[in-house]
Amino acid sequence: MNSEERKEYVKYRIETAKKTYNAAKVLAANGFWNSTINRLYYSLFYTVNALLYFVRDKFVHFT
């Protein structure tokens, strides 16, 4: 995966995390707590995944 593809992947994961977080808010507002926790977990998963890809790209340039 080249640098430009990595940036697009990070952008995609952040957008997915935002959508998943918004879904969690709707679920919480309606009292679906187990599903809310599930969506929050995946929102964080997507965010951390994006962060790791972003950081990896930065470290590659310094080595």
N, C-alpha and C positions, 0 to 999 in steps of 0.2 A: 504494500500500500504506500503510494507516494504521499508527499506532504499535502498536496491539494485534496486528495481523496480522504486523507485523515481529517482535514478540516471539515469537509462535508459530512463525514461520519460523526464527528463531535457535534456539529450543528444539528444533525438528525436526532442524535441521542438526547440533546438538551430539549429539543422540541417535543420529543416523545415523553420526556420526564415532566414537562409542563402540562401536557395533555393528561397524563396519568394522575398528576397532582390535582388538577381540576376535577377529574372524575372522582377522586377521593373526597373532595369537598362536597360534591353532590351526594355521594353515598352517606357521608357523615350527617349531612343536613336531614337525611331521611331515616337515620337510625340504623343503617346497615354497617355495624361496627366491624365485623369480621372482614367484610369486603373492603371497608375503608383502610384497615390495617394492611391488607394485601396490596391495595393500590399505592399506599404510602411506601411500602417496602420496595415495590418495583420502581416507583419514582426515584427513590434514593439509589437503587441499583443502576438505573440509567444515568443518573447524574454522576455517580462515582466512576462508572464505565467511561463516560465522556471525559471526566477529569484525568483519568489514567492515560487515555489516548492523547490528550492535550499535553500532559506532562512528559510523556514518552517522546513526543515530537520535539519538545524543548530540550530534553537531555541528549537526544541524538545529535543536535546541532553543536553541543558543547564537548562531545567526545572526539 
